Amino acid sequence: VDMLNAEKTLLTQSSNDKALTLTQEKKMALCEICGSFLVANDAAERTQSHITGKQHMGYGMIRDFISEYK
């Protein structure tokens, strides 16, 4: 009985730890241009860095070209 109680407390502690990590995860936002996941409400400097990045700029140029082509 003691072994089962010890195992039960171990299992409930691990499930509580999992619940705690899920609540601490950051909320993500999807970039409409390039499809990257960004941290919502992130620092303006990091957001500006993403917007001026190569991947974001490249996808923006592709989208502009496709819209002109249509």
Residue pairs with C-beta under 8 A, 6 or more apart in sequence:
26 39
26 40
27 39
27 40
27 41
28 37
28 38
28 39
28 40
29 37
29 38
29 39
29 40
30 36
30 37
30 38
31 37
31 38
31 50
31 56
33 56
33 59
33 60
33 63
34 55
34 56
34 58
34 59
34 60
35 59
36 50
36 55
36 56
38 47
38 50
39 46
50 56
